[in-house]
């Protein structure tokens, strides 16, 4: 119970940090830092690596992360953890929050003249223009943190192979960091968008692990 309370406190602290970041972004206080990071990333650009980072983007895409979450739900159901499968609601709620923030926080992403072609995704049809053209927070990062974080959490506890349990969290961490760096490398997000995605994703992941680790009764 103490560990669960610690996670809830951490989630609350991250929520406060996310609100503070949102207010800072809405006030334009991070615009200068955003542009500095963008310029730094432009200096790292290498055209031959473009296809590689477009492929990396798919790890945070709506399509793959949704498939992974569905797979997690199916696994939990088949393993007899029916109520645990409701953890998918964390993923859904975070995605809805991401869209709400993009619809209400005016924070347009890097100019099209600077940004490089992103990995293909259905989300480009609804976020490229209009009310959802704002870029805070990064949906790729939000989804990556929740999907890979929860998968690693379940694998570490339930996988029958010791190597899989050992590598679950390091592998998830590498994938999340790759997606976060990818957003900056392709110049499709500001660093503040990525930070917001990490915070919102971490909140969702922590809440999800609290649900998965909740005290059990004979009924659940």
C-alpha positions in Angstrom: 0.0 0.0 0.0 2.8 2.4 0.8 4.3 1.9 -2.7 0.9 2.6 -4.3 0.5 5.8 -2.2 3.9 6.9 -3.3 2.9 6.4 -7.0 -0.3 8.4 -6.5 1.7 11.2 -4.8 4.1 11.2 -7.7 1.2 11.3 -10.2 -0.3 14.2 -8.4 3.1 16.0 -8.4 3.5 15.4 -12.1 -0.1 16.7 -12.7 0.8 20.0 -10.9 4.0 20.2 -13.0 2.0 19.6 -16.2 -0.5 22.4 -15.2 2.4 24.7 -14.5 4.0 23.9 -17.8 0.7 24.5 -19.6 0.4 27.9 -18.0 4.0 28.7 -18.9 3.5 27.7 -22.5 0.2 29.6 -22.8 2.0 32.7 -21.6 4.7 32.3 -24.3 7.5 32.1 -21.7 9.2 29.1 -23.4 9.1 30.4 -26.9 12.7 31.5 -26.8 14.0 28.2 -25.4 11.8 26.3 -28.0 13.5 28.1 -30.8 17.0 27.6 -29.4 16.4 23.8 -29.2 15.0 23.8 -32.7 18.0 25.6 -34.1 20.3 23.1 -32.3 18.4 20.2 -33.9 18.7 21.7 -37.3 22.4 21.6 -36.9 22.2 17.8 -36.3 20.1 17.1 -39.4 21.3 14.5 -41.8 19.1 13.7 -44.8 20.2 10.0 -45.1 18.9 9.4 -41.6 15.4 10.8 -42.5 13.8 7.4 -43.3 15.2 5.9 -40.1 13.6 8.6 -38.0 10.4 8.4 -39.9 10.4 4.7 -38.9 11.1 5.6 -35.3 8.1 7.9 -35.3 5.9 4.8 -35.9 6.7 3.6 -32.4 4.7 6.4 -31.0 2.0 6.5 -33.7 -1.6 6.0 -32.9 -1.8 2.9 -35.0 1.0 0.8 -33.4 0.4 2.0 -29.8 -3.3 1.2 -30.1 -2.5 -2.3 -31.4 -0.2 -2.8 -28.5 -2.8 -1.7 -26.0 -5.4 -4.0 -27.5 -2.8 -6.8 -27.3 -2.3 -6.1 -23.7 -6.0 -6.1 -23.0 -6.4 -9.5 -24.8 -3.5 -10.9 -22.9 -4.9 -9.8 -19.5 -8.3 -11.2 -20.4 -7.0 -14.6 -21.5 -4.7 -14.8 -18.4 -7.7 -14.4 -16.1 -7.1 -10.7 -15.2 -10.3 -9.4 -16.5 -10.6 -6.3 -14.3 -7.0 -5.4 -15.0 -7.9 -5.0 -18.7 -9.7 -1.8 -17.8 -6.2 -0.2 -17.6 -6.8 0.6 -21.3 -9.0 3.5 -20.2 -5.8 5.3 -19.1 -4.6 5.2 -22.7 -7.9 6.4 -24.0 -8.2 9.2 -21.4 -4.7 10.5 -22.1 -5.4 10.6 -25.9 -8.6 12.5 -25.3 -6.8 14.9 -23.0 -4.1 15.4 -25.6 -6.7 16.4 -28.2 -8.5 18.7 -25.7 -5.3 20.5 -25.0 -4.4 20.8 -28.7 -7.9 22.2 -29.3 -7.7 24.8 -26.5 -4.0 25.8 -26.0 -2.7 28.1 -28.8 0.8 26.7 -29.4 1.4 26.1 -33.1 4.2 23.7 -33.9 7.4 24.5 -35.8 6.8 26.1 -39.3 6.2 23.7 -42.2 9.2 25.2 -43.9 11.4 23.9 -41.1 9.7 20.6 -40.1 10.7 17.5 -42.0 8.2 14.9 -43.2 6.9 12.8 -40.3 6.2 9.1 -40.2 2.8 8.3 -41.9 -0.1 8.3 -39.5 -3.9 8.7 -39.7 -3.5 11.5 -37.0 -2.1 13.8 -39.8 -5.6 14.0 -41.2 -7.0 15.7 -38.1 -4.1 17.5 -36.5 -2.4 19.1 -39.5 -4.8 22.1 -39.7 -7.8 23.8 -38.1 -8.4 23.7 -34.4 -6.1 20.7 -33.8 -3.1 22.2 -35.5 -1.6 23.2 -32.1 1.2 21.0 -31.0 1.1 20.8 -27.2 1.5 18.1 -25.9 3.2 15.6 -28.3 0.7 12.8 -28.8 3.5 10.4 -29.9 5.3 10.9 -26.7 2.2 10.6 -24.5 1.2 7.3 -26.2 4.7 5.9 -26.1 5.1 6.5 -22.4 1.8 4.9 -21.5 1.9 2.0 -24.0 5.5 0.9 -23.5 5.5 1.8 -19.8 2.5 -0.4 -19.0 3.7 -3.2 -21.3 7.0 -3.2 -19.4 5.2 -3.2 -16.1 3.1 -6.3 -17.0 6.0 -8.1 -18.6 8.2 -7.6 -15.6 5.6 -9.1 -13.3 4.1 -11.9 -15.5 6.6 -13.0 -18.2 7.8 -16.5 -17.7 11.2 -15.7 -19.0 13.7 -14.1 -16.7 15.5 -12.3 -19.5 12.2 -10.7 -20.6 11.5 -9.5 -17.1 15.0 -8.0 -16.8 15.0 -6.2 -20.2 11.3 -5.0 -20.1 11.9 -1.6 -18.3 15.3 -0.8 -20.0 13.8 -1.6 -23.5 10.7 0.5 -22.8 12.9 3.4 -21.6 15.0 3.3 -24.7 11.9 3.3 -27.0 10.3 6.2 -25.1 13.5 8.3 -25.3 13.9 7.5 -29.0 10.4 8.7 -29.7 11.0 11.8 -27.7 14.2 12.6 -29.5 12.6 11.7 -32.9 10.0 14.5 -32.3 12.8 17.0 -32.0 15.0 15.6 -34.7 12.3 15.8 -37.3 11.4 19.3 -36.1 7.7 18.4 -35.8 7.5 19.5 -32.2 9.0 22.0 -29.8 10.9 20.8 -26.8 8.0 22.1 -24.6 5.6 19.8 -26.5 7.9 16.8 -25.8 8.2 17.7 -22.1 4.4 18.0 -21.9 4.0 14.6 -23.6 6.5 13.0 -21.1 4.6 14.5 -18.1 1.1 13.6 -19.3 2.3 10.1 -20.4 4.0 9.5 -17.0 0.8 10.6 -15.1 -1.2 8.1 -17.1 1.4 5.3 -16.7 1.6 5.8 -13.0 -2.2 5.7 -12.6 -2.3 2.6 -14.7 0.3 0.8 -12.6 -1.7 1.8 -9.4 -4.7 0.1 -10.9 -2.7 -3.0 -11.9 -1.1 -3.2 -8.4 -4.3 -2.4 -6.5 -5.1 -4.6 -3.4 -7.0 -7.7 -4.5 -10.1 -9.3 -3.0 -11.7 -12.7 -3.7 -14.1 -10.9 -6.1 -11.4 -9.4 -8.4 
